[in-house]
Amino acid sequence: MNSIVTHSEKESKFYAEIDGFQSYLFYKEEGDIWNLISTYVPSELRGKGLAADLVRTTLDKARSLNKKIIPSCSYVVTFLNRNPTYNDLIAK
């Protein structure tokens, strides 16, 4: 979908607002690890790749900050299975 995803460090989320609807990925920062806990896309925007955009942007940002991730969100797990180039970010 190539949406504009914004990072709100204050709210510990990545989000995109489209047509008055907000999609988001929430994380919890635990030192050098981001626990990716929830991804949400409203039904009006589903099926357009927005969740993938949110996860990809989050993972790219984590990589740039030398963070590791815990994929607690089921969608993030699915994304990682489909995009193994990000598996190096998973905290051991």
C-alpha positions in Angstrom: 0.0 0.0 0.0 3.0 2.3 0.6 1.4 4.2 3.4 3.1 6.8 5.5 3.9 5.1 8.8 4.9 7.3 11.7 6.7 6.3 14.9 5.4 7.7 18.2 8.0 6.9 20.8 5.9 8.6 23.5 3.0 6.1 22.8 5.3 3.2 21.9 3.6 2.6 18.5 3.9 2.9 14.8 0.8 4.1 13.1 -0.7 5.3 9.8 -3.8 7.4 9.3 -5.8 6.9 6.1 -9.2 8.2 5.3 -9.8 9.0 8.9 -8.9 5.5 10.2 -5.9 4.7 12.2 -3.9 1.5 12.0 -1.2 0.7 14.5 1.5 -1.6 15.8 2.1 -1.3 19.6 5.3 -2.4 21.2 6.7 -2.4 24.7 10.3 -1.4 25.1 12.3 -3.6 27.4 15.9 -2.3 27.3 17.3 -3.1 23.9 14.3 -5.2 23.0 11.0 -4.2 21.5 8.2 -6.6 22.4 5.8 -6.3 19.4 2.5 -6.9 21.1 -0.4 -5.8 18.9 -1.1 -4.9 15.3 -4.5 -3.5 14.3 -5.9 -2.4 10.9 -9.6 -1.4 10.7 -11.8 -3.5 8.5 -12.2 -0.7 6.0 -8.5 -0.8 5.2 -7.8 -4.5 5.4 -6.4 -6.5 2.5 -4.3 -3.6 1.2 -1.0 -4.5 2.8 -1.1 -1.9 5.5 -0.3 -4.4 8.3 2.8 -5.5 6.4 3.8 -1.8 5.9 3.5 -1.3 9.7 5.6 -4.3 10.5 8.2 -3.7 7.9 8.7 -0.1 9.0 8.9 -1.2 12.7 11.4 -3.9 11.9 13.5 -1.5 9.7 13.5 1.0 12.6 14.5 -1.6 15.1 17.4 -2.7 12.9 18.6 0.9 12.5 18.5 1.4 16.3 20.2 -2.0 17.0 17.1 -3.3 18.8 16.0 -6.9 19.0 12.4 -7.9 18.9 10.0 -10.3 20.6 7.2 -11.2 18.1 4.3 -11.5 20.6 1.7 -10.4 18.0 0.5 -13.3 15.8 0.6 -11.1 12.6 4.2 -10.3 13.3 5.0 -14.0 13.5 3.2 -14.6 10.2 5.1 -11.7 8.6 8.5 -13.0 9.8 7.7 -16.5 8.5 7.1 -14.9 5.1 10.1 -12.5 5.3 12.9 -14.5 6.9 15.4 -11.7 6.1 14.2 -10.1 9.4 14.7 -13.2 11.5 18.1 -11.9 12.8 16.1 -9.3 14.8 14.4 -11.9 17.0 15.8 -11.9 20.5 17.3 -15.2 21.5 
